[in-house]
Amino acid sequence: MTPLIDVMLVLVVILLVTAPLLASTVKLDLPKTDAAAPSEAPRFVSVVIGADAKLLLDDKPIEPAALAVLFKERAGKAPDTEVQLRADEKVPYGKVIEVIGMAQLAGLNRIGFVALPAAPK
């Protein structure tokens, strides 16, 4: 019994000695810069292709040329921006590929396809 108590006391002493060392942190006054400000642009662009093959950006109609310009702007600000693509089942495959091509030409390579979960059987 005595050796067990000795071991426990040694462990308590080790804990008491090392705990302050683990909790200590270096206090810094970091310099300030505008470059460190977080990006205000969202990290994703939501594009919808309706059943009539019309393009919508954030539920507002947009022309393909304007969408290509927006993709280039977003790629310039944040190249890791994700394009979230929602396409109706009736949309021709070529229209979906056209939007993907616009995004890739602009430099946006992260493309996510949004779908609904299947109904349980």
N, C-alpha and C positions, 0 to 999 in steps of 0.2 A: 504494500500500500504506500509506503514512504517513497519509493522510486517514482510512482505515478504522480504523487503530489509534487515532487521535485521537477518532473518534466512539465507539468502544468504551470508551475511558477516560472520556469524558464520561458515557456511560450508566452505567458502574460507579459514578462519583461521585454521580450522581443517585440511584441505587439505595441507596447507603450513607447518603445524607442523608435520604431519605424513608422508609426501612424502620422506623427507630425511631418515627417519627410515626404510622405505620399500626398498630404494635403497642401503642401506649400506650392505656390504658383508664383511665377515671375510677373510682377506688375509692370505693364508697359503703357506708355502714352504714344499710341500709334499716330503717324502723320495722317492728315486728311487730304483727299483728292477727289475730283469729280469722276475720275476713271473708276473708282471703287464703288460708285453708286450702282445699286441693282438695276437691271434692265427693266424698263417700264413696259416693253412689248411682251405680250403673252407668248408663251413657249409653244403655242400651237395655233394653227389656222384651220378653221372648220369650213370645209367646202361641201356643198350639197349639190348633187345633180338630180334634178327632179325627173318625173316620169316623161315630161315633155322635152327632156335634155337641156333645160335651162339651168344655168349656173347660179347658185346662191352663195353668198359669203355672209356668214352671221345672219341668216334669214333675210338678206337683202339681195335683190338681183344684181348681177355683175356681168359685164361683157368679158369674153375670153382675153382680149388684149389688156384690159384693166387688171384682170386676175394675174396675168403674167408679170405685169409691172409690180403688183403687190408682192408676188413671190420673190422678185429680185430685191425689193426693199427689205423684206424680212430676212432673206438670205444674207444681205449685207450687214444687217444689225446682229443677227443671231443665226449662224449657219446650222445650228442643231435644232432649229424650229421644226416641229412635227406638223405634217399636213394630215388632218383627220378627214377622211373622205367618206361621205355617205352618198350612196348611189341607189336609186330605185331599181327594183328587179327588172323593170322593162327598158332600162337605159341600154343602148347598144354598147357593146364592149369597146368599140373604137372611141367613143366619147370619154369613157373612163381612162383609156390609155392616153388620150389627148391631154387630159388634166394632169396625169402622172408625168407625162413628157414635159409639160410646162414647168412643173415643180422641179424636176431633175435638171432641166436646162438652167433654171435660176440658181441651182445649187442646193436645193432642199431634197435630201435623200431619205429622210425619215418620213415614211408614208404609212398611215394606219387606216385600215378599212373598218368602219363601224357597222355592226350588224346587231340585230336583236337575237336573243337566245331562242332556240327552238321550243315549241310548246311541248310540255311533258306528254309522254305517250301512256 
